[in-house]
Amino acid sequence: MNAPTQSKILDRNELRRQVAAWRAAGERVTLANGCFDLLHVGHVRYLHAAKELGGRLVVAINSDDSVRSLKGEGRPLMPAAERAEILAALADVDAIVIFPERDVRALIREIHPDIQAKGTDYTADSVPEADTVREYGGRVAIVGDPKDHSASEIIRTRLTPPRAGK
């Protein structure tokens, strides 16, 4: 892995220090999160739109156990370290953190992002962590293209071989 990509992948303590440094420099922080199990164009568009909100973009990736609890056995397709490395290679991404919880509430409480960016499969009212973001005065933004892409759907329709007799 190259050094610039690796330097974007932080543990929680490193992320807290980095966010504090960015804030001290007057920068805003946007948080995007997800499993990112199979990177597709919907993810790229979501992260690009999140970056366009301004400031630094932190991407929180569900750990392998967290993905399994959300998506079921057989997931994730790629381990968290590889998912993190792929996302860290994107120019729009400033930092990556892997989190073990099912949602990002704990991380939100730790770094207080100015904006939590969620994809268009949510509305401002349906974002599970919206209450946590609003507690400290942050805001939720719905960004990206229409939810026409899904790793689960790609796996189901393109990567799963048809069963005999179907």
Backbone bond lengths (Angstrom), bond angles and torsions (degrees), N, CA, C in turn:
res aa  C-N    CA-C-N  psi(-1)  N-CA   C-N-CA  omega(-1)  CA-C   N-CA-C  phi
1 M - - - 1.454 - - 1.527 107.96 -
2 N 1.329 116.77 138.13 1.457 118.16 -178.97 1.527 111.09 -78.02
3 A 1.308 116.22 156.04 1.467 121.74 -173.62 1.525 113.54 -61.17
4 P 1.357 119.81 -44.98 1.463 117.99 -179.62 1.540 112.65 -60.93
5 T 1.319 116.89 -37.96 1.462 120.06 178.34 1.517 109.97 -67.20
6 Q 1.324 117.43 -47.81 1.455 121.61 -179.32 1.522 111.39 -61.01
7 S 1.317 117.19 -36.53 1.462 120.06 -176.55 1.528 112.80 -67.89
8 K 1.312 117.36 -15.95 1.466 120.64 177.04 1.524 112.23 -82.32
9 I 1.315 118.60 -19.14 1.467 122.25 -176.17 1.525 107.98 -90.38
10 L 1.323 115.39 112.87 1.456 122.00 -172.13 1.517 111.65 -120.13
11 D 1.335 116.40 151.96 1.461 118.57 169.09 1.534 107.52 -85.12
12 R 1.325 117.14 176.13 1.465 120.27 -174.22 1.530 111.86 -60.41
13 N 1.338 117.83 -41.74 1.469 120.21 -179.74 1.526 110.93 -65.13
14 E 1.321 116.53 -44.46 1.468 120.28 178.37 1.522 110.36 -62.34
15 L 1.331 116.58 -40.13 1.460 119.97 179.71 1.528 110.76 -63.23
16 R 1.324 117.42 -45.21 1.475 119.69 178.84 1.534 110.55 -57.94
17 R 1.327 117.29 -43.79 1.472 120.44 178.50 1.527 111.21 -64.23
18 Q 1.346 116.79 -42.09 1.466 120.13 -179.39 1.524 111.33 -65.04
19 V 1.321 116.68 -43.49 1.466 120.65 178.82 1.534 109.64 -61.77
20 A 1.326 117.51 -42.28 1.469 120.85 177.90 1.533 110.70 -60.78
21 A 1.329 117.26 -40.67 1.468 120.87 178.89 1.527 110.91 -65.73
22 W 1.325 116.65 -43.42 1.470 119.52 177.59 1.524 110.96 -60.82
23 R 1.324 116.14 -44.38 1.468 119.91 -179.55 1.530 110.34 -63.96
24 A 1.325 117.15 -40.58 1.468 120.78 178.81 1.532 110.70 -61.28
25 A 1.326 116.30 -28.11 1.466 121.86 177.77 1.528 111.93 -87.50
26 G 1.336 116.76 4.89 1.462 120.99 177.07 1.516 115.30 84.89
27 E 1.320 117.30 14.44 1.468 120.06 -177.65 1.522 111.62 -93.32
28 R 1.326 114.85 149.78 1.463 121.45 174.01 1.518 109.36 -90.34
29 V 1.345 115.30 161.33 1.460 121.40 -178.98 1.521 109.30 -126.88
30 T 1.325 115.20 129.68 1.457 122.14 173.92 1.524 107.48 -113.17
31 L 1.322 115.62 138.05 1.463 121.80 177.91 1.521 109.57 -112.63
32 A 1.321 116.06 129.38 1.466 122.74 170.65 1.520 105.82 -120.92
33 N 1.311 117.51 150.27 1.462 118.56 -179.57 1.518 111.31 -148.20
34 G 1.336 114.14 160.83 1.452 120.26 177.03 1.514 111.40 166.82
35 C 1.327 114.31 -179.51 1.464 120.51 178.89 1.527 110.84 -79.59
36 F 1.323 117.37 -38.81 1.461 122.81 -178.95 1.524 110.88 49.17
37 D 1.326 114.65 45.17 1.460 121.51 -174.38 1.519 112.50 -69.11
38 L 1.288 116.87 -36.76 1.456 122.72 179.07 1.526 105.11 -139.92
39 L 1.312 116.63 100.02 1.462 120.87 -174.01 1.521 110.01 -60.41
40 H 1.330 116.02 129.41 1.460 121.80 179.18 1.517 109.54 -138.48
41 V 1.323 116.31 174.73 1.462 121.44 -174.29 1.531 111.95 -60.11
42 G 1.312 119.09 -32.18 1.460 120.73 177.26 1.518 111.35 -62.01
43 H 1.351 117.49 -38.49 1.462 120.95 177.09 1.532 110.41 -64.75
44 V 1.321 116.31 -45.79 1.465 120.56 -178.79 1.526 110.15 -60.71
45 R 1.320 117.31 -44.02 1.468 120.61 179.39 1.523 111.90 -66.46
46 Y 1.324 117.27 -38.88 1.463 122.46 176.99 1.529 110.07 -61.51
47 L 1.327 117.56 -48.71 1.462 120.33 -177.94 1.522 111.85 -68.45
48 H 1.316 117.34 -36.27 1.463 120.09 177.27 1.534 110.10 -64.78
49 A 1.311 116.88 -43.94 1.471 120.40 178.69 1.523 110.89 -65.19
50 A 1.319 117.68 -36.68 1.469 121.07 177.06 1.528 109.89 -64.08
51 K 1.313 117.74 -42.75 1.466 121.43 178.84 1.518 111.02 -63.20
52 E 1.327 117.13 -35.84 1.459 120.99 -179.36 1.530 112.87 -66.66
53 L 1.329 117.41 -12.52 1.466 120.54 175.72 1.529 110.62 -68.98
54 G 1.307 116.65 -16.59 1.461 122.25 176.24 1.511 112.82 107.60
55 G 1.311 114.86 155.90 1.453 120.89 176.84 1.512 113.34 77.94
56 R 1.315 114.42 -156.49 1.461 122.27 -177.39 1.524 110.24 -91.46
57 L 1.324 116.09 142.56 1.463 121.65 179.38 1.517 110.38 -108.19
58 V 1.333 114.98 117.16 1.460 122.74 173.69 1.522 107.15 -101.80
59 V 1.318 116.75 130.59 1.461 121.42 176.87 1.525 108.70 -113.23
60 A 1.328 115.69 121.28 1.459 122.28 178.19 1.528 108.01 -99.72
61 I 1.322 115.87 125.77 1.465 122.43 -177.24 1.527 108.86 -110.73
62 N 1.325 115.58 131.51 1.464 119.68 175.38 1.525 110.08 -62.30
63 S 1.333 116.16 137.88 1.465 121.35 175.42 1.530 109.61 -65.27
64 D 1.313 116.12 168.81 1.465 120.61 179.55 1.530 111.04 -58.47
65 D 1.327 117.72 -46.51 1.470 120.56 179.62 1.524 111.46 -63.10
66 S 1.327 115.98 -39.02 1.462 120.68 178.87 1.535 110.68 -64.45
67 V 1.330 116.68 -44.28 1.472 120.23 177.49 1.522 110.09 -60.12
68 R 1.327 116.36 -45.78 1.466 120.75 -179.78 1.530 111.02 -58.91
69 S 1.334 116.68 -41.28 1.467 119.52 -179.67 1.525 111.78 -68.63
70 L 1.328 116.71 -28.48 1.469 120.55 179.97 1.527 113.10 -87.66
71 K 1.335 116.79 -38.28 1.470 121.57 -171.14 1.518 114.23 -108.05
72 G 1.341 117.74 -17.09 1.458 120.50 178.48 1.514 113.30 103.11
73 E 1.332 114.55 173.89 1.471 121.13 179.96 1.524 109.70 -59.32
74 G 1.312 115.54 150.56 1.461 120.82 -179.12 1.520 112.66 88.16
75 R 1.297 117.25 -6.81 1.463 121.62 178.12 1.518 107.44 -119.08
76 P 1.265 119.47 148.61 1.461 127.53 0.35 1.527 112.00 -77.06
77 L 1.303 115.03 162.88 1.460 120.32 176.82 1.525 110.58 -75.06
78 M 1.328 116.33 -32.72 1.461 121.88 -179.71 1.524 108.47 -123.84
79 P 1.330 117.16 144.63 1.465 119.47 178.60 1.532 111.46 -66.67
80 A 1.312 115.23 156.46 1.464 121.88 -176.15 1.527 112.74 -54.46
81 A 1.325 117.62 -41.04 1.465 119.90 -178.59 1.533 111.25 -60.72
82 E 1.322 117.23 -37.91 1.467 120.26 178.82 1.523 111.13 -73.38
83 R 1.341 116.76 -39.82 1.467 119.58 176.54 1.519 109.89 -60.89
84 A 1.334 116.71 -40.80 1.462 121.53 179.43 1.524 111.11 -64.24
85 E 1.327 116.81 -43.17 1.465 120.56 -179.30 1.532 111.24 -63.02
86 I 1.316 116.88 -42.38 1.466 120.58 178.73 1.523 110.31 -61.38
87 L 1.330 116.79 -48.39 1.469 120.01 -178.54 1.525 111.54 -66.83
88 A 1.330 117.32 -34.86 1.460 120.64 179.50 1.530 111.48 -64.78
89 A 1.313 117.36 -22.77 1.464 121.03 179.10 1.527 112.50 -75.38
90 L 1.320 117.76 -12.40 1.462 121.05 179.75 1.528 110.26 -78.68
91 A 1.320 116.40 133.56 1.466 121.36 -177.14 1.527 112.41 -61.66
92 D 1.315 118.40 -31.85 1.466 120.98 -176.95 1.525 113.05 -71.26
93 V 1.314 118.07 -18.54 1.465 122.61 -173.80 1.525 110.27 -91.71
94 D 1.344 115.62 126.77 1.464 120.71 179.38 1.522 112.72 -98.13
95 A 1.327 117.73 -29.72 1.463 120.84 179.99 1.521 109.26 -155.38
96 I 1.330 114.63 149.14 1.464 123.17 177.98 1.519 107.62 -125.01
97 V 1.324 116.48 139.79 1.456 121.81 171.31 1.524 107.85 -137.36
98 I 1.305 116.69 141.69 1.469 122.05 177.01 1.521 106.84 -100.90
99 F 1.340 116.18 130.31 1.461 119.02 -178.22 1.525 110.68 -122.99
100 P 1.348 117.49 143.65 1.458 120.87 -175.12 1.528 114.92 -88.65
101 E 1.319 117.18 -15.12 1.466 119.92 -176.55 1.531 111.20 -74.44
102 R 1.330 116.17 165.34 1.468 120.78 177.66 1.526 112.15 -74.15
103 D 1.332 117.08 -25.60 1.468 120.06 175.94 1.531 108.64 -136.07
104 V 1.320 116.66 176.74 1.467 120.47 -172.50 1.526 114.44 -98.76
105 R 1.318 118.32 15.92 1.470 119.85 -178.63 1.531 112.70 -55.20
106 A 1.328 117.78 -46.54 1.473 120.15 -178.37 1.525 110.41 -61.89
107 L 1.308 117.59 -43.00 1.460 120.97 179.25 1.526 110.91 -65.40
108 I 1.313 116.86 -40.81 1.467 120.83 177.50 1.529 109.82 -58.96
109 R 1.322 116.87 -42.89 1.468 120.13 179.08 1.525 111.79 -64.91
110 E 1.329 117.00 -28.66 1.465 120.87 -179.44 1.522 112.86 -78.02
111 I 1.335 118.24 -40.82 1.472 119.69 -172.25 1.529 114.02 -111.07
112 H 1.334 118.34 -10.34 1.476 121.96 179.34 1.529 112.77 44.33
113 P 1.326 117.29 64.29 1.472 117.84 178.45 1.533 110.06 -60.71
114 D 1.317 115.85 145.33 1.457 119.84 176.32 1.520 110.04 -63.96
115 I 1.341 115.27 -37.48 1.466 121.88 -179.01 1.519 108.99 -134.96
116 Q 1.317 116.01 135.17 1.457 120.40 167.96 1.524 105.76 -104.44
117 A 1.322 116.34 117.72 1.465 121.59 -179.91 1.523 109.07 -95.57
118 K 1.315 115.59 127.73 1.467 121.63 177.04 1.518 108.38 -124.34
119 G 1.321 115.53 154.95 1.455 121.35 -178.87 1.518 112.83 -75.10
120 T 1.316 114.46 172.14 1.463 121.01 -174.33 1.525 113.98 -74.16
121 D 1.330 117.48 1.25 1.460 118.68 171.84 1.527 109.74 -79.45
122 Y 1.327 117.12 -1.68 1.464 123.28 175.67 1.517 109.80 -115.41
123 T 1.323 115.31 163.68 1.458 122.56 165.40 1.523 105.36 -117.64
124 A 1.325 117.14 165.96 1.469 119.93 179.51 1.524 111.04 -56.67
125 D 1.326 117.20 -29.40 1.465 120.79 -179.16 1.522 113.76 -85.59
126 S 1.332 117.91 -17.25 1.468 119.15 -176.52 1.530 113.95 -101.18
127 V 1.322 118.27 -1.63 1.465 121.28 179.00 1.532 107.86 -67.18
128 P 1.338 117.88 119.30 1.469 120.54 -174.75 1.526 114.19 -57.80
129 E 1.323 116.85 -33.72 1.457 120.58 -175.28 1.526 113.93 -96.45
130 A 1.321 118.05 5.97 1.466 121.12 -175.03 1.523 112.23 -55.84
131 D 1.328 117.00 -39.19 1.465 119.71 -179.76 1.529 110.78 -61.37
132 T 1.309 116.95 -39.74 1.463 121.47 -179.53 1.522 110.27 -66.70
133 V 1.323 118.02 -40.42 1.461 122.23 179.31 1.528 109.86 -65.04
134 R 1.309 116.92 -42.69 1.468 120.78 -177.37 1.524 112.91 -72.02
135 E 1.339 117.57 -22.19 1.473 121.23 179.94 1.525 111.92 -55.84
136 Y 1.315 118.27 -36.01 1.459 121.11 -177.04 1.530 112.21 -108.48
137 G 1.339 117.34 8.75 1.453 120.53 176.50 1.508 115.68 94.03
138 G 1.342 117.73 9.84 1.462 120.69 175.61 1.518 110.09 -77.32
139 R 1.309 115.56 174.94 1.470 118.74 177.58 1.519 110.92 -132.26
140 V 1.326 114.51 157.33 1.461 122.58 178.29 1.528 107.25 -105.53
141 A 1.323 116.58 135.80 1.457 121.84 176.57 1.528 108.66 -126.34
142 I 1.310 115.92 134.75 1.466 122.38 176.00 1.525 106.76 -96.12
143 V 1.342 116.18 121.66 1.463 120.53 -173.48 1.530 111.13 -137.13
144 G 1.317 114.61 164.78 1.462 120.65 176.39 1.509 111.08 104.37
145 D 1.315 114.46 -178.94 1.456 119.39 180.00 1.520 109.70 -86.07
146 P 1.333 117.04 169.70 1.472 118.81 178.32 1.523 110.47 -54.66
147 K 1.307 116.17 148.38 1.464 121.97 -175.88 1.529 109.88 -70.81
148 D 1.332 115.35 73.04 1.463 121.16 177.89 1.522 111.33 -101.91
149 H 1.340 116.54 0.62 1.456 121.08 -176.37 1.514 108.56 -129.89
150 S 1.302 116.00 139.08 1.456 121.24 -179.99 1.516 108.78 -153.39
151 A 1.333 115.84 130.04 1.463 118.85 177.26 1.522 110.20 -59.35
152 S 1.335 116.87 -41.73 1.472 119.99 179.53 1.521 111.46 -59.59
153 E 1.323 116.16 -41.03 1.469 120.01 179.64 1.532 111.09 -69.81
154 I 1.323 117.11 -40.10 1.471 120.49 177.19 1.523 109.98 -61.12
155 I 1.316 116.53 -44.73 1.461 120.65 179.31 1.520 110.30 -62.14
156 R 1.325 116.45 -44.92 1.467 121.10 -177.01 1.520 111.98 -66.24
157 T 1.333 117.42 -42.46 1.463 119.41 -172.33 1.522 114.54 -95.79
158 R 1.325 117.72 -26.72 1.466 119.20 -173.82 1.517 114.06 -112.67
159 L 1.320 116.88 -26.97 1.460 118.34 -174.17 1.510 113.79 -108.26
160 T 1.312 117.23 -10.43 1.463 120.33 179.91 1.533 107.71 -95.45
161 P 1.333 117.96 121.39 1.466 118.74 -179.21 1.533 109.99 -67.12
162 P 1.336 116.32 144.43 1.463 118.99 178.33 1.532 110.93 -63.60
163 R 1.313 115.16 146.33 1.469 119.18 177.93 1.527 109.92 -82.10
164 A 1.313 115.34 150.78 1.466 120.68 -179.78 1.527 108.88 -59.39
165 G 1.298 116.22 139.95 1.454 121.39 177.74 1.507 113.72 86.08
166 K 1.321 117.16 3.90 1.476 120.08 -179.98 1.480 110.51 -112.60
